[in-house]
């Protein structure tokens, strides 16, 4: 049976995300434009494969991958395609011996962003639930695999019940918030009721917690925000602040990324408005807000002595070394397009705490 009680325990089984094949872009008539996107997914697939091989060969981790349907039309949504299952982290969370998957998206967010053609919350809720169910289907084989190990797979009523929002430490859960309007007291009460034997902390992350902070071990926390107090959960930890990689102060991507409203970067976009317009029209749900992202925080802990990331940083490397942790870098070339770090690319399914 699989079990995860702490993200510091030795990783034994992990899911690594998958991406669409190049054929998904066959509808793009302009050959040069189409080639940009075919290169994107081809190189992304290569990097995901390299990550899977590295985890297996270097650390003996068993790797399983989401399975895509042969009929690519199954992934059509509105006038484009739903995002591929790259970020496995967003769709599940193993706590102890139970696998959870979340409910529909944040209600406050949806109420502020629903399509003009949808007039009521109930209609939008139905529409979003339908799309979400299709996204979850990417991971049916993962859920089936977990069930085969003797675990339960449970649908949670909470829309943020995934391990991008939750840090799992010994006898402790650290839960992030979704936006500034979240009621931290109510969130803590809800989680304490669900997990009465755990100590619950709620931190202001305004989105994925794993993009905000990473408790590397009891003695080191790497964070994107300097003003969050972590002393209640790990009072003896050194706090290292790491800023977003796209700073806009002499940054090489500054001019190019501005064309895409600071959300994403793809090589050549600074000279190709058609490329930018195509992403906006067909693939806007594939990208995030990369100007806010510090990839060095999105860390996959292999065990208490090894960490894997897809970027590098001298200060982070030195801090980890000081606290007995080795930093391993497995590149992800198009992280500035997918807005995804190593932690998001993976989903830990089983860790050994012996």
VOPAGU-2260 file (C-alpha; in pm, 1 decimal, decimal comma):
REM VOPAGU-2260
SITE   aa  ch    i         X         Y         Z
SITE  UNK   A    0       0,0       0,0       0,0
SITE  UNK   A    1     123,1     347,8     -85,7
SITE  UNK   A    2     171,8     607,9     185,1
SITE  UNK   A    3     303,7     961,6     222,8
SITE  UNK   A    4     334,4    1114,8     567,0
SITE  UNK   A    5     615,4    1359,9     487,6
SITE  UNK   A    6     773,2    1506,3     174,1
SITE  UNK   A    7    1112,7    1450,9     337,0
SITE  UNK   A    8    1074,8    1073,2     332,0
SITE  UNK   A    9    1241,9     869,2      57,9
SITE  UNK   A   10    1055,4     892,7    -272,0
SITE  UNK   A   11     973,0     546,4    -409,3
SITE  UNK   A   12     699,6     602,2    -671,3
SITE  UNK   A   13     619,8     918,3    -867,8
SITE  UNK   A   14     400,9    1033,8   -1155,7
SITE  UNK   A   15     575,3    1250,7   -1416,7
SITE  UNK   A   16     353,1    1453,2   -1650,5
SITE  UNK   A   17     298,4    1401,3   -2022,9
SITE  UNK   A   18     246,7    1631,8   -2321,5
SITE  UNK   A   19      55,2    1609,7   -2649,1
SITE  UNK   A   20     219,3    1470,3   -2962,8
SITE  UNK   A   21     307,4    1719,5   -3241,3
SITE  UNK   A   22       4,4    1604,0   -3443,2
SITE  UNK   A   23    -221,7    1809,3   -3218,0
SITE  UNK   A   24    -112,5    2117,2   -3414,5
SITE  UNK   A   25    -200,1    1978,6   -3757,2
SITE  UNK   A   26    -488,5    2226,5   -3787,1
SITE  UNK   A   27    -239,4    2517,5   -3809,7
SITE  UNK   A   28    -197,9    2579,2   -4181,9
SITE  UNK   A   29     109,7    2801,2   -4169,7
SITE  UNK   A   30     400,1    2555,3   -4173,8
SITE  UNK   A   31     650,9    2788,5   -4007,1
SITE  UNK   A   32     406,6    2877,4   -3731,6
SITE  UNK   A   33     309,1    2514,2   -3681,3
SITE  UNK   A   34     675,5    2418,7   -3649,0
SITE  UNK   A   35     714,3    2648,0   -3345,7
SITE  UNK   A   36     449,4    2451,2   -3158,2
SITE  UNK   A   37     567,2    2111,1   -3280,3
SITE  UNK   A   38     914,9    2195,5   -3153,8
SITE  UNK   A   39     766,5    2309,4   -2822,7
SITE  UNK   A   40     596,7    1976,1   -2747,7
SITE  UNK   A   41     876,9    1763,7   -2893,9
SITE  UNK   A   42    1138,3    1927,1   -2672,8
SITE  UNK   A   43     899,5    1923,7   -2375,6
SITE  UNK   A   44     844,9    1548,8   -2421,5
SITE  UNK   A   45    1221,5    1495,4   -2435,5
SITE  UNK   A   46    1273,5    1686,4   -2110,5
SITE  UNK   A   47     991,0    1501,5   -1934,0
SITE  UNK   A   48    1137,8    1170,3   -2049,7
SITE  UNK   A   49    1481,3    1279,6   -1926,5
SITE  UNK   A   50    1335,3    1369,7   -1586,9
SITE  UNK   A   51    1165,4    1029,4   -1561,8
SITE  UNK   A   52    1486,9     848,4   -1654,2
SITE  UNK   A   53    1694,2    1058,1   -1412,9
SITE  UNK   A   54    1464,4     986,0   -1118,4
SITE  UNK   A   55    1469,3     616,2   -1197,2
SITE  UNK   A   56    1838,8     571,7   -1275,6
SITE  UNK   A   57    1982,7     812,7   -1019,9
SITE  UNK   A   58    1753,1     737,6    -725,5
SITE  UNK   A   59    1571,8     413,1    -809,5
SITE  UNK   A   60    1230,8     583,0    -816,8
SITE  UNK   A   61     951,1     398,3    -997,5
SITE  UNK   A   62     797,6     637,4   -1254,1
SITE  UNK   A   63     451,0     615,3   -1408,1
SITE  UNK   A   64     304,7     851,3   -1666,7
SITE  UNK   A   65     -45,8     976,1   -1760,6
SITE  UNK   A   66    -187,1     807,3   -2070,7
SITE  UNK   A   67    -331,8    1014,4   -2355,3
SITE  UNK   A   68    -616,4     899,9   -2578,7
SITE  UNK   A   69    -545,0     826,2   -2943,5
SITE  UNK   A   70    -825,3    1055,8   -3058,5
SITE  UNK   A   71    -680,2    1404,4   -3007,5
SITE  UNK   A   72   -1022,8    1562,4   -3058,7
SITE  UNK   A   73   -1105,7    1432,3   -2712,2
SITE  UNK   A   74    -899,2    1721,0   -2578,7
SITE  UNK   A   75   -1070,7    2001,0   -2769,3
SITE  UNK   A   76   -1221,0    2278,2   -2561,3
SITE  UNK   A   77   -1396,0    2586,5   -2697,3
SITE  UNK   A   78   -1178,7    2701,0   -2988,9
SITE  UNK   A   79    -860,3    2526,4   -2878,7
SITE  UNK   A   80    -735,7    2241,1   -2662,0
SITE  UNK   A   81    -731,6    2189,9   -2287,1
SITE  UNK   A   82    -387,9    2198,9   -2131,0
SITE  UNK   A   83    -200,2    1867,7   -2151,2
SITE  UNK   A   84    -132,3    1670,6   -1829,0
SITE  UNK   A   85     209,3    1824,4   -1768,6
SITE  UNK   A   86     139,7    1941,8   -1413,7
SITE  UNK   A   87      34,1    1619,0   -1240,7
SITE  UNK   A   88      70,8    1803,7    -910,7
SITE  UNK   A   89    -251,0    1998,0    -975,2
SITE  UNK   A   90    -486,0    1700,0    -978,8
SITE  UNK   A   91    -419,7    1485,0    -674,9
SITE  UNK   A   92    -267,7    1455,4    -331,2
SITE  UNK   A   93    -164,4    1152,3    -127,3
SITE  UNK   A   94    -199,8    1207,2     246,0
SITE  UNK   A   95    -101,9     904,9     451,6
SITE  UNK   A   96    -261,6     612,9     264,0
SITE  UNK   A   97    -548,3     797,4      89,4
SITE  UNK   A   98    -533,3     958,2    -255,6
SITE  UNK   A   99    -752,5    1267,1    -294,7
SITE  UNK   A  100    -850,6    1456,1    -607,4
SITE  UNK   A  101   -1011,8    1802,8    -589,8
SITE  UNK   A  102   -1349,0    1944,6    -682,9
SITE  UNK   A  103   -1419,6    2219,0    -938,2
SITE  UNK   A  104   -1224,6    2544,2    -963,2
SITE  UNK   A  105   -1233,0    2833,6    -720,2
SITE  UNK   A  106   -1580,6    2987,5    -714,0
SITE  UNK   A  107   -1461,1    3346,2    -659,6
SITE  UNK   A  108   -1221,3    3319,6    -952,2
SITE  UNK   A  109   -1482,9    3170,2   -1181,9
SITE  UNK   A  110   -1743,7    3429,6   -1095,6
SITE  UNK   A  111   -1497,6    3697,9   -1203,8
SITE  UNK   A  112   -1388,7    3527,3   -1525,3
SITE  UNK   A  113   -1681,2    3332,4   -1670,0
SITE  UNK   A  114   -1765,7    3354,8   -2038,9
SITE  UNK   A  115   -2020,3    3617,5   -2141,3
SITE  UNK   A  116   -2241,7    3345,8   -2285,7
SITE  UNK   A  117   -2292,3    3190,6   -1942,1
SITE  UNK   A  118   -2543,2    3390,7   -1743,5
SITE  UNK   A  119   -2560,2    3218,0   -1406,5
SITE  UNK   A  120   -2323,8    3061,3   -1159,5
SITE  UNK   A  121   -2506,4    2728,6   -1188,8
SITE  UNK   A  122   -2451,4    2721,8   -1565,5
SITE  UNK   A  123   -2086,6    2813,0   -1525,5
SITE  UNK   A  124   -2041,6    2556,6   -1250,3
SITE  UNK   A  125   -2180,3    2289,3   -1481,1
SITE  UNK   A  126   -1955,5    2400,0   -1765,9
SITE  UNK   A  127   -1644,5    2412,5   -1550,1
SITE  UNK   A  128   -1723,6    2077,2   -1389,6
SITE  UNK   A  129   -1757,5    1920,1   -1733,0
SITE  UNK   A  130   -1418,2    2053,4   -1843,0
SITE  UNK   A  131   -1258,6    1959,4   -1512,2
SITE  UNK   A  132   -1387,4    1602,9   -1538,5
SITE  UNK   A  133   -1222,9    1571,6   -1878,9
SITE  UNK   A  134    -894,4    1699,6   -1735,3
SITE  UNK   A  135    -910,2    1448,8   -1450,3
SITE  UNK   A  136    -952,7    1168,9   -1707,0
SITE  UNK   A  137    -589,2    1223,5   -1803,5
SITE  UNK   A  138    -501,0    1062,6   -1472,8
SITE  UNK   A  139    -744,5     770,6   -1469,8
SITE  UNK   A  140    -456,3     527,1   -1518,2
SITE  UNK   A  141    -272,9     683,1   -1222,3
SITE  UNK   A  142    -577,8     650,3    -998,2
SITE  UNK   A  143    -624,4     289,1   -1115,2
SITE  UNK   A  144    -260,5     216,7   -1032,9
SITE  UNK   A  145    -302,0     359,1    -681,5
SITE  UNK   A  146    -619,3     154,0    -630,4
SITE  UNK   A  147    -426,0    -156,4    -733,3
SITE  UNK   A  148    -188,6     -95,0    -442,7
SITE  UNK   A  149    -480,5    -125,5    -199,2
SITE  UNK   A  150    -531,6     247,7    -140,4
SITE  UNK   A  151    -856,0     443,2    -150,8
SITE  UNK   A  152    -897,7     720,8    -410,1
SITE  UNK   A  153   -1138,8     983,0    -278,4
SITE  UNK   A  154   -1309,1    1278,8    -449,0
SITE  UNK   A  155   -1274,6    1578,9    -222,9
SITE  UNK   A  156   -1540,3    1852,4    -199,6
SITE  UNK   A  157   -1258,7    2108,1    -172,2
SITE  UNK   A  158   -1146,0    2269,1    -497,2
SITE  UNK   A  159    -787,1    2320,7    -379,1
SITE  UNK   A  160    -721,4    1970,2    -249,1
SITE  UNK   A  161    -401,0    1895,9    -435,9
SITE  UNK   A  162     -39,4    1885,7    -331,6
SITE  UNK   A  163      52,3    2210,7    -502,8
SITE  UNK   A  164    -148,6    2375,0    -222,9
SITE  UNK   A  165     -44,0    2139,6      56,4
SITE  UNK   A  166     294,4    2071,6     212,0
SITE  UNK   A  167     300,8    1743,1     402,2
SITE  UNK   A  168     547,1    1731,5     692,3
SITE  UNK   A  169     563,9    1486,9     984,5
SITE  UNK   A  170     220,5    1496,4    1153,1
SITE  UNK   A  171     166,7    1835,4     989,0
SITE  UNK   A  172     -17,5    1985,2     691,6
SITE  UNK   A  173      60,3    2335,3     563,0
SITE  UNK   A  174    -221,8    2469,3     345,3
SITE  UNK   A  175    -195,9    2765,0     108,1
SITE  UNK   A  176    -467,0    3018,4      30,4
SITE  UNK   A  177    -617,6    3085,9    -312,7
SITE  UNK   A  178    -663,9    3462,3    -294,3
SITE  UNK   A  179    -658,4    3757,0     -57,8
SITE  UNK   A  180   -1025,7    3709,8      33,0
SITE  UNK   A  181    -978,0    3362,3     179,1
SITE  UNK   A  182   -1076,2    3315,8     542,8
SITE  UNK   A  183    -767,2    3159,8     702,6
SITE  UNK   A  184    -950,3    3074,1    1024,2
SITE  UNK   A  185   -1228,0    2894,6     834,9
SITE  UNK   A  186    -974,3    2710,6     618,4
SITE  UNK   A  187    -785,4    2589,6     923,7
SITE  UNK   A  188   -1108,9    2476,7    1089,8
SITE  UNK   A  189   -1213,0    2280,8     779,0
SITE  UNK   A  190    -878,9    2104,7     747,7
SITE  UNK   A  191    -860,1    2034,7    1119,9
SITE  UNK   A  192   -1198,0    1863,2    1100,0
SITE  UNK   A  193   -1081,2    1649,4     808,1
SITE  UNK   A  194    -748,1    1565,0     972,2
SITE  UNK   A  195    -794,5    1586,3    1349,9
SITE  UNK   A  196    -464,4    1408,9    1418,9
SITE  UNK   A  197    -258,9    1659,2    1218,6
SITE  UNK   A  198    -125,0    2000,1    1311,1
SITE  UNK   A  199    -263,1    2245,5    1054,3
SITE  UNK   A  200     -99,2    2568,6     942,3
SITE  UNK   A  201    -249,0    2807,3     685,2
SITE  UNK   A  202     -17,2    3040,5     495,4
SITE  UNK   A  203    -102,4    3331,6     264,8
SITE  UNK   A  204      14,8    3208,8     -74,2
SITE  UNK   A  205    -259,0    3348,9    -301,8
SITE  UNK   A  206    -215,1    3048,4    -525,9
SITE  UNK   A  207      -4,7    2737,1    -527,6
SITE  UNK   A  208     191,0    2699,5    -205,9
SITE  UNK   A  209     473,3    2521,5    -388,8
SITE  UNK   A  210     530,8    2838,7    -591,8
SITE  UNK   A  211     559,6    3037,7    -270,2
SITE  UNK   A  212     771,4    2833,3     -31,0
SITE  UNK   A  213     950,6    2500,7       8,8
SITE  UNK   A  214    1038,8    2352,4     346,8
SITE  UNK   A  215    1357,3    2170,4     241,5
SITE  UNK   A  216    1401,2    2028,5     590,8
SITE  UNK   A  217    1352,2    2138,3     950,1
SITE  UNK   A  218    1641,7    2381,0     918,0
SITE  UNK   A  219    1580,0    2548,0     580,0
SITE  UNK   A  220    1284,5    2713,1     406,3
SITE  UNK   A  221    1319,1    2865,3      59,7
SITE  UNK   A  222    1054,4    3127,3     -12,9
SITE  UNK   A  223     943,9    3373,9    -279,4
SITE  UNK   A  224     784,9    3608,3     -26,2
SITE  UNK   A  225     987,3    3781,6     243,3
SITE  UNK   A  226     685,7    3887,5     450,0
SITE  UNK   A  227     541,1    3542,9     534,5
SITE  UNK   A  228     609,1    3426,6     890,1
SITE  UNK   A  229     714,8    3062,7     908,4
SITE  UNK   A  230     834,1    3065,6    1268,3
SITE  UNK   A  231     521,2    2892,6    1399,3
SITE  UNK   A  232     567,3    2581,6    1182,3
SITE  UNK   A  233     948,2    2551,2    1172,8
SITE  UNK   A  234    1085,8    2786,4    1440,4
SITE  UNK   A  235    1452,1    2693,6    1390,2
SITE  UNK   A  236    1460,6    2712,9    1010,0
SITE  UNK   A  237    1683,3    2946,5     812,6
SITE  UNK   A  238    1472,4    3149,3     565,8
SITE  UNK   A  239    1619,7    3206,9     219,4
SITE  UNK   A  240    1437,0    3445,8     -12,8
SITE  UNK   A  241    1461,5    3376,7    -387,3
SITE  UNK   A  242    1303,3    3625,7    -629,9
SITE  UNK   A  243    1121,1    3543,9    -953,5
SITE  UNK   A  244    1354,1    3454,5   -1240,7
SITE  UNK   A  245    1198,2    3706,9   -1479,3
SITE  UNK   A  246    1279,4    4037,2   -1310,0
SITE  UNK   A  247    1230,7    4285,4   -1596,3
SITE  UNK   A  248    1545,7    4463,8   -1486,2
SITE  UNK   A  249    1775,8    4391,1   -1776,0
SITE  UNK   A  250    1618,7    4049,5   -1813,2
SITE  UNK   A  251    1671,6    3886,8   -2152,6
SITE  UNK   A  252    1301,6    3803,0   -2182,4
SITE  UNK   A  253    1168,5    4145,5   -2084,0
SITE  UNK   A  254    1072,0    4276,6   -2425,8
SITE  UNK   A  255     952,9    3944,0   -2565,4
SITE  UNK   A  256     740,1    3842,0   -2269,5
SITE  UNK   A  257     573,2    4182,5   -2261,6
SITE  UNK   A  258     401,6    4090,2   -2589,6
SITE  UNK   A  259     225,9    3806,6   -2407,5
SITE  UNK   A  260     109,7    4020,9   -2113,7
SITE  UNK   A  261     406,7    3892,5   -1912,0
SITE  UNK   A  262     252,5    3543,3   -1897,0
SITE  UNK   A  263     486,7    3326,3   -2104,6
SITE  UNK   A  264     792,3    3308,6   -2327,8
SITE  UNK   A  265     872,0    3099,2   -2633,8
SITE  UNK   A  266    1183,5    3143,5   -2841,5
SITE  UNK   A  267    1112,0    3362,1   -3144,5
SITE  UNK   A  268     793,7    3519,5   -3010,2
SITE  UNK   A  269     956,8    3863,2   -2990,1
SITE  UNK   A  270     962,1    3870,4   -3370,7
SITE  UNK   A  271     633,5    3692,3   -3436,2
SITE  UNK   A  272     304,8    3854,9   -3339,8
SITE  UNK   A  273     119,8    3571,0   -3513,4
SITE  UNK   A  274     276,7    3325,3   -3270,2
SITE  UNK   A  275     158,7    3531,1   -2974,6
SITE  UNK   A  276    -190,2    3567,8   -3120,1
SITE  UNK   A  277    -214,7    3191,3   -3181,6
SITE  UNK   A  278    -134,9    3111,9   -2819,2
SITE  UNK   A  279    -384,5    3372,7   -2701,7
SITE  UNK   A  280    -657,3    3231,2   -2926,3
SITE  UNK   A  281    -606,8    2855,7   -2899,0
SITE  UNK   A  282    -382,1    2780,5   -2601,3
SITE  UNK   A  283    -436,1    3054,3   -2344,2
SITE  UNK   A  284    -523,7    2795,6   -2077,7
SITE  UNK   A  285    -181,8    2631,9   -2123,5
SITE  UNK   A  286      15,9    2920,6   -1976,9
SITE  UNK   A  287      41,4    3082,0   -1635,4
SITE  UNK   A  288     197,7    3408,9   -1518,5
SITE  UNK   A  289     567,4    3342,1   -1552,0
SITE  UNK   A  290     682,0    3687,7   -1444,9
SITE  UNK   A  291     574,6    3594,3   -1090,2
SITE  UNK   A  292     749,4    3256,9   -1079,1
SITE  UNK   A  293    1061,5    3161,4    -885,6
SITE  UNK   A  294    1139,3    2816,2   -1024,5
SITE  UNK   A  295    1403,1    2756,0    -756,9
SITE  UNK   A  296    1124,3    2721,7    -501,3
SITE  UNK   A  297     941,1    2451,8    -695,8
SITE  UNK   A  298    1156,8    2172,8    -553,9
SITE  UNK   A  299    1099,0    1797,0    -554,9
SITE  UNK   A  300    1255,0    1646,0    -244,4
SITE  UNK   A  301    1382,7    1294,4    -314,9
SITE  UNK   A  302    1470,9    1237,4      48,8
SITE  UNK   A  303    1619,9    1438,6     333,6
SITE  UNK   A  304    1953,0    1468,6     150,9
SITE  UNK   A  305    1860,5    1521,2    -217,5
SITE  UNK   A  306    1651,0    1777,8    -404,6
SITE  UNK   A  307    1567,5    1806,9    -776,9
SITE  UNK   A  308    1487,5    2131,0    -960,9
SITE  UNK   A  309    1491,2    2247,9   -1322,1
SITE  UNK   A  310    1687,9    2566,9   -1264,7
SITE  UNK   A  311    1999,0    2661,3   -1067,7
SITE  UNK   A  312    2084,1    2926,2    -813,1
SITE  UNK   A  313    2410,2    2980,9    -628,1
SITE  UNK   A  314    2249,2    3095,0    -302,3
SITE  UNK   A  315    2004,9    2803,6    -296,1
SITE  UNK   A  316    2281,7    2553,7    -370,8
SITE  UNK   A  317    2501,6    2692,5     -94,0
SITE  UNK   A  318    2215,2    2700,8     158,0
SITE  UNK   A  319    2123,5    2340,1      80,6
SITE  UNK   A  320    2485,5    2229,6     106,2
SITE  UNK   A  321    2510,2    2404,2     444,1
SITE  UNK   A  322    2216,3    2195,1     566,3
SITE  UNK   A  323    2334,7    1865,1     417,1
SITE  UNK   A  324    2120,2    1860,8     101,0
SITE  UNK   A  325    2254,2    1807,6    -251,7
SITE  UNK   A  326    2088,0    2002,5    -532,2
SITE  UNK   A  327    2032,7    1815,4    -861,0
SITE  UNK   A  328    1935,4    2013,3   -1173,1
SITE  UNK   A  329    1735,9    1841,7   -1449,6
SITE  UNK   A  330    1669,6    2108,0   -1717,0
SITE  UNK   A  331    1322,6    2189,0   -1844,4
SITE  UNK   A  332    1382,0    2409,1   -2146,6
SITE  UNK   A  333    1032,1    2546,8   -2187,3
SITE  UNK   A  334     956,4    2623,2   -1823,2
SITE  UNK   A  335     896,5    2986,3   -1923,6
SITE  UNK   A  336     614,0    2872,8   -2152,1
SITE  UNK   A  337     450,2    2613,9   -1927,7
SITE  UNK   A  338     521,8    2812,7   -1608,9
SITE  UNK   A  339     602,7    2482,8   -1441,0
SITE  UNK   A  340     882,5    2375,0   -1208,2
SITE  UNK   A  341     997,3    2024,4   -1116,9
SITE  UNK   A  342     760,1    1990,9    -822,8
SITE  UNK   A  343     462,3    2072,9   -1047,1
SITE  UNK   A  344     581,4    1834,3   -1319,6
SITE  UNK   A  345     560,9    1546,8   -1073,4
SITE  UNK   A  346     325,5    1392,1    -819,5
SITE  UNK   A  347     471,7    1178,9    -544,7
SITE  UNK   A  348     263,4     865,8    -488,5
SITE  UNK   A  349     466,8     671,5    -233,4
SITE  UNK   A  350     744,4     755,8      13,2
SITE  UNK   A  351     925,1     523,1     252,3
SITE  UNK   A  352     951,1     656,5     607,3
SITE  UNK   A  353    1155,6     366,0     743,4
